[in-house]
């Protein structure tokens, strides 16, 4: 092969290699037992979801044993010792938010344990737009449930007009109640129900697993992998969503109407474990789940206040939360 005929081929190889490298995800943040307390703020704020809960600061959470480092894992729990007066704010728990914000990329959470499927509790791993982005509400609920359910509800909530209707061939989850409208005024947002084993007791029984959110300008995809099915590229620290198959939830603007760039500003990462409130109390207690019959209590607050050991299983055990981005995401 002469230099003249070989040069175009070499240029082609270089261009292909450049494209491959530009599409690769690079680790930007790795939150784990070494830096958790310096990376997240433990807020002692009033619960915005009207829960029966008393969130604790980092210092108080540490002194009460609500959080600690166990080996190489982060432990975060609720008060499972005290009987709480009904006239109080509620049961002590944690609410934390990341100091960093991010826009686009991969958010990967590796959890060995999450709060169980216990009546009265409402745990969540989610993201929300930067508070500086006034006038725009964009929330992504990656892992969330309430009371005794056993499946995760993946949801988007927006202040603007956002609808998604991904066909069954594009995701493995099932739309919840055929609600495709993400507008906040609709309450539930646009929600997809993940399979059994994705939440609470069934999630914990298999050693937990990994949740991954892939966020690009056109779509937000959520993947769930049980412990024994985590892709090797995630384990190796070189995630490649192109090899993961169908997502559990696929919010793709091609299958609906939504300006994702407008609706989802830079996001902050949140963890919380609240009680009762808008999702686990009220009708959720008496009608949507069988907790009132199962517990013998007519209200969520009465049960939560008087039964601390019902929440012995209400803790997070976190291996890591990582953010990866490509060059075009940064």
PyMOL commands that set and color helices and strands:
alter all, ss='L'
color gray80, all
select helices_A, chain A and resi 3-23+36-39+58-64+168-170+176-178+184-186+200-205+227-229+232-235+241-243+253-255+260-263+277-280+283-288+291-295+300-306+308-311+327-329
alter helices_A, ss='H'
color red, helices_A
select strands_A, chain A and resi 26-31+40-42+53-55+67-70+73-77+91-93+95-102+105-113+121-129+138-144+153-158+163-164+174-175+190-193+209-215+219-226+249-252+256-257+267-275+315-325
alter strands_A, ss='S'
color yellow, strands_A
deselect
rebuild
show_as cartoon
